[in-house]
Amino acid sequence: MTTTDKINTIAQDNNLSINEKIAQIVELHQCLDPYSSEAFEISLPVYETVRRLLLGDNYEDCHTSDLIMCNSLLAEAYAHNNKSWLIAPLAQHTCEMLTGATVDDEETIDMIVAAIDRLCYVLQAHPRLTMKLYNLQYGFEKGRKEPHEDTLKEAAEKIIALATLSECDTWYAPMKEEFDALLGTEMVKEIINNPYTGHLKVDPVVYTEAYENVIDAVEEEVDRRMEGKPYGMGMCFEIWSIKKAILADKYGIEWRTPSQMNPRVMFD
């Protein structure tokens, strides 16, 4: 019996409670080498099944914190398995659960802050949604009895950088004075003047709302056209070529690939 079969058997066992099913399914994943290809592959059915159980008939009885953490773990599983177009809906669902919520428990705030960091790390090409998540993270951290200043600063810096790159100040404008006081006006100016992170240049079009609105559909179409080809050496050029063509032909968006933006860098 494969691990996937074991997951399905546990999920369908009516003699087990929801919590027992989840514990046994997660244990199957934890028994594997976390850095092995099998662990990455199995993470998909594991966390997809856990999420389905949490959203099932007993949804009202489950802890929202369990679902938030599951969303972040499933998002990482999608990233590891090259299914990036499935991440944004999880991030959006997390935003919906957290918006307007109040949390006093320090352990729960720790979980929320960590889950948002993990979500944002794998949420690519969604600057507006990412800013919304960091805004929520900032609010929960600020709500502690003794907020962690480093966490507040990191969230503020990311919001400012993304607001600058996307030319969308929805989450920055209301917080400008507070961020100035937290970071100092000179640091804020430095971020605004140099908002990019990383060593590679990125086409500014990826921060536009037009690109953000279609990128998930584009990535899904790229995957379909690749027809399950293994992702190996040199495959990035074929992927970028397909992506570039879809953006131009279907959506009228001219996107310059990483190799075009960084002609002196060797990609494999």
Secondary structure as UniProt FT lines:
FT   HELIX           3..11
FT   TURN            14..15
FT   HELIX           18..30
FT   TURN            34..35
FT   HELIX           37..54
FT   TURN            57..58
FT   HELIX           59..61
FT   HELIX           64..80
FT   TURN            81..82
FT   HELIX           84..86
FT   HELIX           87..98
FT   TURN            99..100
FT   HELIX           106..122
FT   HELIX           127..142
FT   HELIX           149..166
FT   TURN            170..172
FT   HELIX           173..175
FT   HELIX           176..183
FT   HELIX           185..193
FT   HELIX           204..207
FT   HELIX           209..226
FT   TURN            227..228
FT   TURN            233..234
FT   HELIX           235..251
FT   HELIX           258..261
FT   TURN            263..264
//
